[in-house]
Amino acid sequence: MEEVIKQELGFTQYCKEMLGLKKQDPAMYSPLALAYLGDGVYEVIIRMKVMNRGSMQVNKMHKKSSSLVKAKTQADMIKLLEPELTGEEEAVFKRGRNAKSATVAKNATVADYRMATGFEALVGYLYLTEQYERLLELVSRGLEKIGELERP
């Protein structure tokens, strides 16, 4: 029975059910809260991508993942993706980009950090609104545009 539930609901829905999570309204969260969630979601996507290349030393996986999740890379991606965003997506991105954060990432300019925060806010928003297909489409297109997506 449990296996049937997992297959019907998908991993995310199964997690929500097992953890007793209720549907969330993204409008209730600050752009920095959306970016906090988006950072984690994007990190998992990138780690899945890196691991899919095949078995390699963990240190090499970490270095590759780190290069794809750093603020500069995210800023480069969103700059290339911005013309493809819907009006709603652009508004979420801009709210995240313009949010005042108390910190700045190591080895990142303020401009790149803000762009990356906007990107992460968009990822968090798409995740919370369960727009998984659009989320993965944007991440894939971004990785493709920066030359980091190898198609089989």
N, C-alpha and C positions, 0 to 999 in steps of 0.2 A: 504493500500500500504506500509506504513512504517513498519508494522509487517512482511510483506513478505520480505522486504529488510533485516531486522534484521536476519530473519531465514536463508536466503540464504547466507549472508555474514559472519555470526558469529559475536560475540561481538567485537573482535579485528578489523576485517575488517570494521565493522560498525563505530567504533570509528575513524579509519583512514579516512573514508569517511566524517563523520560529522565534524571532526576537520581539514579537508583539509591537512592531513599529506601525505607527499610524501615518496616513498620507500627510505630506508636508506641503505647505503653501510657500513657494519660494519668495513671495512678496513679504513674508514675515521675517526674512533674514536680511541682514546687512550684506552689501557686496563683499565685504571681507569674510563673512561667514560662508558665503557661496564659494569664494576663492579657497577657503580652508578645505571644504569638501572637494572642490574641483582638483585641488593639488593631489589629494589622495587617489581620486578616480583616475586622473591622468597618469600618475605614477604606476598604478596597477596595469593600465593599458600598455604603457611602455615596457614594463617588466615582462609582460606576456609576449610582446613583440621580440624583445631581446632573447628571451629563453627559447623562442620558437626557432631561432637560428641553429639550434643544436647545442649539444653539451659542450661547455667550455668552462674554464676556471671562473669561479665566482668573482674574483677580482676584476676580470675582463668584462663580465656581465655588469658589474657595478659601474665601471668606468664608462661603458657604452650607455647605460641607463642615465647616469649622471649627466652625460653630455646632451642627452635629449630632453631632460627635465629642467635644465638650468634656465634662468630668466632670459638670457640672450637668445637661446633657441626658441623658447616660447614666443618671445617678442618678434623674432623673425617670421615665425609661422603665422601669427595673427596679422602682421602687416600684409602678408600675401593673401590671407583669407578674408580680410575685411571687406573687399568688394563683393564677396559672395554671401555675406551675412544678410539675413532678413532684417527688417526694421526692428523687430522684437529682439533678435540676437544682438544687433548693434547697440541697442539701448542697454542691454545687460552688460555687454562688454565695456561700454563707456562708463557706466556706473562703477564697475570694478576698477577700471583704469584711473578714474578720478577720485577714488576713495583714498582718504588720508590714512596711511599706515604708519605706525610708530617705528617700524624697522625697514631696513633695505637689505636685500640679499648680499652675501659676500660676492665679490668679483662681478657686480652688476652695476650698471649705471642706473640712476634714478628713473630715467625714461624707460629703459628696458624692464626694470622691476615693475613699473606701473603698467606697462603693456602686458607683461606676463600675469600680473594680478587680474587684469581685465580678462585675459584668456582663461585663467583658472576660474574666475567667477562665471564665465559662460559655460565652461565644462560642468561646474557644480549645478548651475541652473538647468542645463539640458538633462543632467542626471536626475535631479529632483522632479522634473516634469516628465520623466520617463520617456524622453525623446532619444532613446538609445541609438536608433538608426542614424539620426542626424548627428549625434555626438561622435559616433565612429566615422561617419562620412567626413566631418570636419577635421578630425584628427588624422585620418588617412590622407585627405587632400593636403593638409599642412605638411605632413611627413613627406609626401610625394613632392611637393613644391620645393622643399629644402634638400631634396635628393636623398632622403633617408627611408624610402619605402620601395623595397624590391618586390615586384610582382612575380608570382610563379610562372 
